[in-house]
Each structure stands twice: as structure tokens, then as C-alpha cells.
Amino acid sequence: MFLGNLASLRFFLPEFAVTATILLLVLLHVVTKSPRSAASGFLSLLGVGAAILLAGITPPGDGRSIFEGMVAHDGFAVFFKVLTALATLVVIFMSMDSKDMEGRSQAEYYIFLLSTLLGMFLLSSATDIVMLYLALELVSIPSYLLAGYLKGQERSTEAAMKYVVYGATASGVMIYGFSLLFGLTGSTQIAEIGRSLAAGKATLPMLLAAVMVAVGFGYKIAAVPFHMWSPDVYEGAPTPATAFFSVGPKAAGFAVLVRFYYTVFAAADPGTGLWRLTSAVDWPFLFAALSALTMTVGNLVAVQQNNVKRLLAYSSIAHAGYMLMGFVLLSPAGIQAILFYLVVYLFMNLGAFYVVVVVSNSARGEDISDFSGLGTRAPFAAVALAIFLFSLTGIPPFSGFIGKVYLFAEVIRREVYWLAVVAALNSVVSLYYYARIVRAMFLEEPKDASALLVPAVPRAMLVLLAAPTLILGVYWEPVARIANDSVRMLAF
């Protein structure tokens, strides 16, 4: 049963907190007119912290459909709201320390950042294709502005233009797929669309719709071949914004990917505890092929990169391929593996980008050569980066290893052996390019022998990011349980 608008308001408190913060930032920007206002950063931290608290204390129950069926409030949505808000919180700290922001309007930047967060909240809980499309655009449009935020820098302008072109194309293809689904079923509710499609036979328009919607979602998670925007955008955007793109929108993209395809083209089977396909559209095979292609292209091209931000961009593409393995299995354990992996990926990837911010603040460079001798210039930052990189590789005893164990174990249990072999080979390849950075830090002579000072706040944040990366490698059960509960409470 759908809750009406008034009855739904009490389940929408995190979104209200973010919206109120955005409005206060607009007011602050108008009143202060200061390009470097520390108050805007602290206000953003307060607003996002309030959203996390409100998301945690608002009980999802067994799942509710609120605002007349436009949005779901369930454990799955709450999980992704907390995850994306945590990523935003870390990125705000990172932005306050980044020299990319010097002399630029801070309030505008945080308005764009929090607007994207609001879009991710809605995207992770949308249950209507109209709301889904609006939420996706609310994520995308402020992201374009963040990518081009370094006005006057050619590569930032280029990044924004490429982001807009690719984004508009993917969005247009996706909405055409939505129009086909509406034409086939006469409904915009994804649950109703799923029931209508299950009652009929597979048709060419149904297959086209599934593929066209995959284009929009594939663009958001940077899956091959919809990844072409990612390296240039990651390199040209401010480093904190790049870190944000690599975690936040990607997580929201996986949330809507699971909710949409597992509702429209599959149905839960109480007898087996798995999902079954409700039409002849074999989308799991399509996404399994995309998974193998994504991780292979991401890792092989990353080997050739000398710019650390571009290397991490292709690394991010490869990790999207790993997570897609869990998506194609039609099992709760597969989705749980994705959720767990996203948690550990948040800490290790944001941690790696935080060190890039620290180094680029001093060296004013982002090439691997700029990290030469970092082990002697800034031992703390070098050790932290090594921890994050080894975790991204999937080496024990770091949390990335446990994340891959969950994914690989379920892929093997579901007997998709070929995909497990491809993923294992790609993990070996990834060790090479991550090790290039570690070798530069500890085995090469620095270009500048002077000490690189790491201020207190970045040092504290690196500790807070490295600690879960280490702890979740030996004690991961609480996070795994939360991920399992979130999948169990997923309200279709």
C-alpha cells in the first residue's frame, strides 16, 4: 500500500536535512560573498552529518512505498543513503584541505556537491521511472559543474564538456528505453512494469528496453563500453571531486541497477531463496559479458598510465567490473557481496585519493614520478597509500581481499567459473600497476628531497580511512551482517 504525501514526510528526513543545508549555503554565499569561506565547509559537514544521523534513526521497517509509490523507504535505500553520505563527508574534509579550491567560491562548490548527494539519495530509493530519471539527472547535472569547477584550466573545461556530451547521450538512450517500457505496460511504477512484463511473452521492444536502460546505468557506474568519459573527467576535475565521482555516484548507480533489474526483469522465488527471470530477456548474461569486459579493459589500460588520477580512474572502472559479478548471479548473497565491497571500496579508494591531494598540494603534480621518494619525504602518507593500494589489489590481510572473497565465493558457488577465472587473472594484472606507485614511493630517489609536511587534519583523516581498511580485513562480520540485512529488507 502506498503512503500519501503527508504520511511520507517522516520517512524523508535525510533528504530534508540535505535540502536545508543547500538552501543555507545559498544564503551564506549571498551574504558573505567570500570566495574562501570556511563556514561553508563546516556547514556542509554539519548538514551531511545530520543526514547520516537521521537516516540511521528512521526505522525502515519491512519496507514502505512512500509519496504515492514514487520512492521506497527500506533497508536497502537506507544502506546506500548512509554509504553515499559518508563518502560525501570524507570528500568535504578532502576539499577543505585541497589547494585546488584556493581563490574559488567554496559555497558554490559545496552546493553542487550536496545537490549531487540529494540526487543519490533519491536514485537509491526511486521506484518509479519518472522519479528515477529525475534523480539520475539531479546526480548528473551538478556533477558536470563539479568536473568543470577549475575555471580557466583547459583540462577541467574539457572534462566538463566530455561529461556533458556522454551524459546527455546516455540519458537520452535510457529515457527512450523507459518510454518503450511505458508503452508496453502503461505504467511508470517499476513493480507494476515487472508484473505486466511477466504476464506476457518476450518481445523485441522489451529486449531493446533492457539494453537501452543498461546504457544509462552503465554510464553511471562507468562500465565498458560506457566508460569513455571517466579517465578525462577524473584527470581534469578537482581531485576531491574525482574521489567523489569514483565512489558516490558509482554506489548510487549500483543501487538503482539492482532495484530496477531485479524488479522489472526478475522476481523473488520463495522456494529457493533466489531470483528467477520473468522473461526471455537474458540480461544476466549481458551484464556478465560487460563485467568481464569492464574489468579487463580497466586493468589493461591502467597498466599504461603515468598520471595517478587517470590510473585510479581505470582502476575504478575495473572495480565496477568486479562488482558486476555479484549483480548477475540472481542471489541475495551476490547482492550482499556488492554492498560489502562498496563499503570497503569507499575507505580504500577515498584514502588513495586523499594521499593524492596531500602530494599534489606540495608537488603540484599527479604523475607517478611525483611520488618518488615519498617514503622518505612523508613516511606516514606513503605507508597509508601503500595500505590503500594493497587493499585495492585484494591482498590479505586488507579489507579488499575479503570483499573479493565474498564476490568470488558466490560466483563459484553459482558455477559461473569462466567469470571467476577472468576476475582472478585481472586481479593479478592490477597488482602490477599498483606496485608501480609503491615502488616509486619506497625504492626511487625523490625529485625534491625536502620533507613533505602532512597537516593534522589530513593525517587524522588518513588514520580514519586506513583503520577500517585494516580492521575489516580481519573482523568484517558486522558490516557483512548489515549488508545481508539490507538485502533481506529490499522492498520490491
N, C-alpha and C positions, 0 to 999 in steps of 0.2 A: 504494500500500500504506500502511495506517495504522500509525503508530508507537505502541507501547504507552506506558503512563503513565511508567514509569521511563526509557525511552529518550527520552521527550519533554522531560524536565526541563531538559536543557542548552539547549533552544531557548526556554525560558520565563524566562530570567534577568532581562530588564527588568521583567516583572511581579513577580518575586520582590523586586527592589530597591524597587519602589514599595510593595509589601505590607509589607516590613520597615520602611520609613520610617513608614508609617501606624501600625504597632504601637509603634515607638519614640516617636512623637508622643503616642500614648495614654498611654504610661508617663511621658513628660515632663510631660504635663498633670496626671497624678495626683500626681506627686512635687513639682512646683514650685508648683502652684495659683496661678500668677501670670497675671493677665489680659493682661499685656503682656510676654510673654517673647520676647526677640529670638532666643533659642536655637531656638525652634520654626521661625522663618523660615529661619535658616541650615541647620538640619537638613533642612528641606524642599528647599532649594536643593541640598544635597548628595545627597539621595536621587534627585531628578529628574535631576541631572547624571549620577549613576551609571547610571540607567536609559537615558539617551541614549547613554552610552559603551557599555553592554552591548548595546544594540540595534544599534549600529554595528559591533561586532566579532563579533557572532554571524552566521555566514555563512548566508544563506538558501538557497544552492544553487539548484536548479531548482524549489524549492517542495516543502514537505513537509506532510503532513497528520498532525498530532500529537494526542495524547490521544484515540486511537481515533476520529479523524475529527471531533472537536469543533471544532478550531482549525487554521488554516493558518499555516504559517511560510514566507512568501515575500517577495520584494522589495516587493510591493505593501503588505503588512502592515507591514514594517519602515519603509517610507517614512512611513506615517501614524503609526506609533509615535514616530518622531523628530519629526515635524511637531507633533503634539499635545503632546509633552513640551517642545519649545521654546516653544510658546505658554504652557504652564504655568509654565515657568521665568521668562518675562518677567512674567507675572501675579503671581508671588510677589514679585519685586522691586517691582512696582507696589503690591502690598498692603502691603509693609513701609514704603512712603512715604505711604500714604493715611491721612488723618485720619478716614476712615470707621471705621477699626479701633481708634481710641483708646478705651481703657477696656473693650475686649471681649476675650474669650478667643481668643488667637491660635492656640493649638494646635488647638482645635475647628475653626476656620476652615480651617486647612491640612489637617486630617484630611478634611474634606468635599471640599476641592479635589483632594487626591491620590486619594481614593476615586473621584471622577469621572474622573480620569486613568486609573486602573486599568480602569474600565469602558470608556473609549475604546480602550485597548489591545486589550481583548477584542472589542469591537464591530468594530474594523477587521480582525480576523482570524477571526471566527466563521464556521464552515461548516456549522453545524447549527442548525436553527430554535430548538431549546431553548436552546442557548448564546447565540444571537443575542438572544432575548428577555431572558434573564437579564442579558446585557451591557447591553442598552438600559435596563433598569431600574436597573442599577448606575450608569449615567450620569445617569439622571433623578432618582433619589431624593436623592442628595447635592446635586444642582443645586437642588432645591426648597429645601433647607436654606440653601444659599448665597444664594438670592434673598431669603429672609426673615431674613437674618442680622442686620439692623439692628433688633433687637427694640425695641419701643417707638415705632417710626416707622410711622405708618399706611400710607404708600405701600409700605413694604417688606413689611408683613404682607399687604397687598392683592396685591402682586406674587407672593408665595409661594402664596397661595390660588388665584389665577388659573392659575399654573403647574401646580399640582397637579390642578386640575379639567381643564384642557385636556390635560395629560399623561396622566391616567388614562383619559380618553375615547379619545384616540388609541391608547394602548396596548391598550385593550380591543378596539377595532376591528381593530387589527393582529393580535392573537393569534387572533381569530376567523378572519381570513384564513389564518393559519398552520394552524388546525385543518382548514380546507377542503382545503388542500394535503396535509396528512397523510391526510385521508380519501380523497383522490383517488389517492394514491400508496402509502400505507402506510409511508412513510419520513420521517425527520426530517433526513436529510442533504440539503443543497441540491443537490449534484451528482446524487444519485440521484433526487431530485424532478424535476430538469431532464430526465434521461434518460427517466423514466416519462411525463412530460407530452409529450415529443417523439414518443413512440411512439403517442399517441392523438390524437383529434380535439379541437378546442376545444369547451369546454362552458361553460354559464352559471356553474357553480361556479368554473371556472378563471378566468373573467373577473372574477367577484366577488372572488376571492382576490387577483388582481393589483391591483385597485383598493383593497381594504381594507389590504393591506400598504403601498401607496403613502401611505395616510393616516398610518401610523406613521412612516414615513421622512420624509414631507413635513413633519410636525410637528417632527421633529428638526432639519431644515435651515431651518425657518421659511419654507416655500414657501406662497404663496397657494393656496387659502383656509385653510391650516392655520397661519396666522401670527398669529392674533388675540392670542395670549399675549405675543408678543415685545415690542411697544412698552412695555406696562405693566411687564413684568418687567425690561426693560432700564433703565427710568427708576427703578424702586423698589429694585432691588438695589444693593449697594455697587458703586461704579464699577469696581474691579478685577474683580469677579465678572461685571459686564456685559461687560467686554472679553473675559473668558474665554468666556462664552456665545457671543459673536459669532464666535469663531474655532475653539475646541477642539471642542465638540460638533457644530458645523456640519461640520468636516472629517471627523470620525468618521462623521457621517451620510452624507456623500458616499461614503466608503469602503464602507460596508455597502450603500448603494444600488447602486453599481456591481457589487460582488461578487454580490449577490443576483439582480438582474435579468439580468445578463449570464450567470449560471449557470442559473437556473431557466427563463427565457423566451427564451434565445438560446444559440447555440453558435458557436464559432470556425470559420471556413471557411478551411482552409489554402490553398485555391486563390486566393482574393482577398486574404487577409490581413485580412479584415473579420469582423464577426459577422453572423449571419443569424438571423432569428426562427425559432423552432422550433414555434410555434403560431400560430393566427389571432388571438391577443391582440395588438392593435396598441398596445403600451404606449409606443413612441417617440412616436407622435402625441399620446397623452395627456400625456406629460411635455413635449412641445414646446408644447402649449397652456398647461400650467402654467408653463413658462418665460416665455412672453410675458406671461401674466397677472401673474406674480410680479414681474418687473422693472418692469412698467407701474404696478401698484398701489404698489410700494415707492417708486418715484421720484416719482409724482404726490402721494402723501400726505406724503412728506418735504418737499416744497416748502412745506407749510403749517405746519411745526413751528418752534417758537421755542426749545424745550428741546434742547440739543445731544445729550444722550443719546437722546432719542426720535428726533431726526433721524438719528443714526447707526444706530439700530435699524431704521428704514425703509430706510436705505442698505444695511444688512446683508441685508435681505430682497431688495432689488434685485440685489445681487451674487450671491445664491443663484440668482436667475433667469438671470443671465449664465452661471453655471457649469453650469446645467441644459442649456444649449445643447450643450455638449460631450457630455453624457450621452446625448442622443437620437440621436447620429449613427452608432452601432454601428461605430465605427472606433477603432483604437488611438490615432490622433492626437487624436481627440476627448477620450479619457480623459487623454492626456498633457497636453492643454491645461487640463483641470480641475486636475490635480496642480500644474502650473506656476502657475496662477492662485492656488491655495490658498497657495503659498509666498509670493508677492508680497503677497497679501491679508493674510497673518499680520503682516508687517512694517508695512504702511501702516495697517492698522486698529488694531493694538495701539499703534502710535505715536500715532495720533489720540487714543485713549482715555488714553494716558499724559499727554498735554498737558491733557486734561480734568481728570485727577486733580490736576495741578500747579495749575491755575487754581482749581478748587473748594476746594483746601486753603487758598487765600488769600481768595478772594472769597466762599466758602461759597455759591456759586451755579453753575448749569449752563445758564443761559439764554444765548442768543447775545449779549444785551446785556452780560453779564458778561465777554465777550471784547473789548468795545470798548476801543480804545487799547492792546491788548496789545503791539502793535508798538513802542510807546514804553516801556511798563512792563516788559516782558520780551521784548526783541527775539529772543533765542535761541529761546525757546519758540514765539513767533509764526512765525518762519521755519520751524521744524521742522513745526509744524502745517500751514502752507501747503504744504510739500513733500508731506506725507501726503495732504492733501485733493486736491491736483492729481493725485497718483498714483491716488487712488480714482476721480477723474473719468476718467482714461485719457488724460491729456495727455502728449505726448512732452516731454522725454526720460526720463520716470519709468517705473518698472517696471510700473505698472498699464497703461500703454499697450501694452507688449509682451505682457502677459497677455491683453489684449483682442485683440491682433493674432492670437495663436495661436487663440483661440476663433473670431473672425470668419473667419479664413482657412479653417479646416476646415469651418465652416458653409457658406461659399460654395463650397468645393470639392465638398461633398456636395450642392450645389444646393438647399439649404433657404433660398432667397432671402428669403422673407417673414419668417423669423425673424431674419435678419441686418438687415433694414430696421427691424424693431421694436426690436432692440437698439441700432442706431445712433441712432434717434430718442430712445430713453431715455437714452443717454449724453449727448445734448445737454441734456436736461432736468436731469440730475444736476449739470451744470456750474452751473446757477443757484443751487441751494441750498448747494452747497459754496462758491461765490463769496460768498454772503451772510456766511459766517463770516470769510472773508478780508477782505472789505470792512470788517466791524466791527473787525477787528484793526488795519488799517492806515489806514483813512480816517475813522474815527469817534473822537470825543473820549472818553477814559476816564471812567467814573463815579468812579473813585478814581485820582488822579494819582500816588500813591506807587508806588515801584518794587516789582516782584514778584520776589522772590529765588527762583531755581531752585537747589536744593541740588546738591551734586556728584554724588551717585548718580543722581538723575533726569536730570541733564544728560548724564552718561555713557551712560545707557540710551537717551536720545533720539538721541544720536550713533550708537549701535549699531543702532538701528532705522532711522534716516534713511539711513545709509550703504548698506545693501542696497537700499533703495528707489531710491536714485540709481544705484548700480553696476549693478543688474540691468536698468536701463533702457538701458544701453549695452553691457554684457557679460553676457549671460544664458545662453550656451551650456552651461556646466557644470550649471546647475540643470535646463535642458531635457534634457540627456543623462541625468541621474539620473532625471527623471520618465519618460523614454522607457524606460530600463532597468527601472524599477519596473513599468510596464505590461507589458513583454515577459515579466517573470518572474511575472506574475499567475497563480497556480495555481488553476484551477477544479477 
